[in-house]
Amino acid sequence: MKVLRLLCVVGLLLTGPMTETHAQETSEDGWISLFDGETLDGWQASDNPETFRVEDAMLIVDGPRAHLFYVGPVEDHNFKNFEFKADVMTQPGANSGIYIHTEWQETGWPSKGYEIQVNNTHTDARRGGGLYAIDDVETAPAEDGEWYTQHIIVEDNRIVSIVDGDTLVDYTEPDDVERPDNMADRVLSSGTIAIQGHDPESVIHYKNIMVKPLP
């Protein structure tokens, strides 16, 4: 009898964690973390790698121009249809950006793909959440020094930018889209994600960086 009770207890202990784990997986609904909060594993920085560091489970962007490209194993760092989320906090006067459908570039501003702006009070009037130079936002979506969530959805020829649940941009790329020569590759295709370090005066914090691949 004691053995039976012991087996029942062991069974309950085993079942509990298994059920909880399954519930956590279901609640995440396909989201995959791209940043472990401890290292820059899976990421590669251009220009000035010292611009990026990890501190207190955050990605700190602080330094001269550089871009941090995701080069890890998720989807072989080549996303087409997907959702992206990150918690972001800007410091006063900071400028940054999140590139989508881009590719590794050793130096310079990424030429391929689109940039979702990160900027609440920088002198550049294009504010956070906007699709840089394509569908700009004029009003800052958040306050410096406060966390906000940037959510990006890319499906076929459509890009949606959402900040703290508010849709700021819902852009559909025309089938016959034409760009000036200096923006020739600013079109949807597929590619990786990159985070921008804009200038030495721009300090931005990122955390909970994740992606959800879509069909």
VENFEN-V593154 format. One record per residue. N is the residue number from 1. PHI is phi as a letter, one per 20 degrees, with the letter a starting at -180 (999 if undefined). PSI is psi in degrees with one decimal (* if undefined). NEAR is the number of other ideal C-beta (glycine too) atoms within 8 Angstrom. Layout:
N|PHI|PSI|NEAR  N|PHI|PSI|NEAR
This chain:
1|999|-44.2|4  2|f|-38.8|5  3|f|-41.2|6  4|f|-45.0|7  5|f|-40.9|8  6|f|-41.9|8  7|f|-38.2|8  8|f|-43.3|8  9|f|-45.4|8  10|f|-41.2|8  11|f|-41.4|8  12|f|-40.6|8  13|f|-40.2|8  14|f|-41.3|8  15|f|-38.2|8  16|g|-59.6|8  17|g|-37.1|8  18|f|-42.5|8  19|f|-41.4|8  20|f|-42.8|8  21|f|-43.1|8  22|f|-40.1|8  23|f|-38.7|8  24|f|-40.9|8  25|f|-41.0|7  26|f|-41.5|7  27|f|-30.1|6  28|f|-22.2|7  29|l|43.6|6  30|n|0.8|6  31|f|139.0|10  32|c|129.6|9  33|f|136.2|8  34|d|-5.3|11  35|c|121.2|12  36|e|-3.5|7  37|m|1.0|7  38|c|-31.7|5  39|c|176.3|5  40|d|27.0|9  41|g|133.1|6  42|n|1.1|11  43|c|150.5|12  44|c|131.1|7  45|d|141.1|13  46|e|173.3|14  47|l|-78.5|12  48|c|85.1|11  49|g|-25.7|8  50|f|-9.8|6  51|f|-23.0|14  52|d|133.3|16  53|b|162.7|7  54|d|131.0|11  55|b|126.8|5  56|l|45.9|3  57|m|19.0|6  58|c|149.8|10  59|e|118.3|14  60|d|125.3|11  61|d|114.8|16  62|b|98.0|9  63|q|-170.8|10  64|f|169.9|9  65|g|131.3|10  66|a|160.1|14  67|c|135.0|15  68|d|110.4|17  69|e|135.7|16  70|f|123.7|12  71|c|18.6|9  72|e|-170.9|9  73|e|-18.8|5  74|f|120.5|11  75|l|24.1|8  76|l|36.5|5  77|l|42.2|12  78|c|91.9|8  79|e|139.7|15  80|d|-74.2|8  81|d|126.9|9  82|a|167.4|12  83|d|147.5|11  84|c|140.9|15  85|c|145.3|14  86|b|144.2|12  87|e|133.5|11  88|c|141.7|15  89|c|120.0|11  90|e|147.6|16  91|e|161.1|11  92|g|131.7|7  93|m|10.7|9  94|e|150.3|17  95|c|137.1|11  96|b|-170.9|15  97|a|160.3|13  98|c|116.8|15  99|e|141.7|15  100|c|154.7|15  101|l|37.1|13  102|d|-173.5|13  103|b|159.1|9  104|g|135.1|8  105|b|123.4|12  106|f|-32.1|5  107|b|160.7|5  108|n|176.3|7  109|f|132.4|5  110|g|129.2|12  111|e|-22.2|8  112|e|136.9|11  113|n|-169.8|14  114|d|154.6|12  115|d|126.6|12  116|e|119.8|16  117|f|144.4|14  118|c|104.5|14  119|a|118.7|15  120|d|-34.1|12  121|b|13.3|9  122|f|160.7|10  123|f|-22.7|4  124|f|123.8|6  125|f|-9.7|5  126|f|113.4|10  127|e|169.2|14  128|g|146.1|15  129|n|-14.2|13  130|e|158.8|14  131|e|102.7|14  132|g|122.3|11  133|m|8.6|7  134|d|-52.1|8  135|b|84.1|7  136|e|156.0|11  137|d|134.3|13  138|e|-19.2|5  139|d|131.7|5  140|g|131.4|9  141|e|-9.5|13  142|b|176.4|12  143|d|144.2|6  144|g|144.8|11  145|n|5.0|7  146|c|140.6|7  147|f|139.8|7  148|c|160.5|11  149|d|121.2|11  150|e|121.6|17  151|d|127.9|10  152|c|133.2|14  153|c|126.9|11  154|c|118.2|16  155|c|116.6|6  156|l|-110.3|5  157|d|24.5|7  158|c|137.0|11  159|c|127.5|14  160|d|129.9|11  161|d|122.7|15  162|c|130.9|13  163|c|120.4|14  164|l|41.4|8  165|n|-8.4|5  166|e|124.8|7  167|f|117.6|7  168|e|-32.5|10  169|c|134.8|13  170|c|91.7|8  171|d|131.7|10  172|d|120.3|6  173|f|125.3|10  174|f|149.9|6  175|f|-33.5|5  176|d|35.4|4  177|g|136.9|7  178|c|137.4|3  179|c|152.5|9  180|f|164.4|5  181|g|-36.9|5  182|f|-1.6|4  183|c|27.5|8  184|g|-32.7|8  185|e|12.2|8  186|e|70.7|11  187|b|161.1|7  188|f|137.8|10  189|b|-92.8|8  190|a|166.4|6  191|r|-166.2|11  192|e|-172.2|12  193|d|141.4|14  194|c|146.8|12  195|d|134.1|14  196|e|134.7|14  197|d|113.9|17  198|e|-45.0|10  199|a|166.6|8  200|f|-16.7|5  201|e|-2.8|6  202|d|116.4|15  203|d|123.5|10  204|c|143.8|14  205|d|138.6|11  206|c|146.3|12  207|b|170.1|12  208|l|51.8|8  209|e|118.6|10  210|b|161.8|12  211|c|152.4|14  212|c|101.1|12  213|f|141.7|10  214|d|156.7|8  215|g|*|2
